[in-house]
Amino acid sequence: MSWDADKASTALVDLFSAALPHVKVFGEPPQTLNPPAVVISDADVTYNNATFCADTATVPVVVIGGIDTKTALETMKNTLRSALDGDENLGGVVHYASATGERNWRSGTSAGGIQLLSVELIVEVQM
């Protein structure tokens, strides 16, 4: 199976939307958003991984909230990890998907002046 960004993104959106029903989950970076939100970012892909003869992608999943919501972001991030643990093949779309780490805790200001806090949950996907 070859890497298919649309299929993988759709499967992640479906899984994460079910896990966080009150949070908007975007399949690609949107032009604008309101927190809390989850954004499936563009993947780094290694084709034909020699060990597995499959494509392996590293997908940053950005979890975004207000500046004073670090505890809520941690809860959201851990909910996404649990959802992946419960459906490692994303309904049969991929060989496996697993959260492998987190990075890039950041604060910033949106175009509307809203103070934001975000973290990337790193998801490895093999197709």
Sequence and secondary structure as in RCSB ss.txt:
>XXXX:A:sequence
MSWDADKASTALVDLFSAALPHVKVFGEPPQTLNPPAVVISDADVTYNNATFCADTATVPVVVIGGIDTKTALET
MKNTLRSALDGDENLGGVVHYASATGERNWRSGTSAGGIQLLSVELIVEVQM
>XXXX:A:secstr
    HHHHHHHHHHHHHHHSTTSEEESS  S   SSEEEE   EEEEEETTTTEEEEEEEEEEEEETT HHHHHH
HHHHHHHHHHH TTGGGTSSEEEEEEEEEEEEEE TTS EEEEEEEEEEEE 
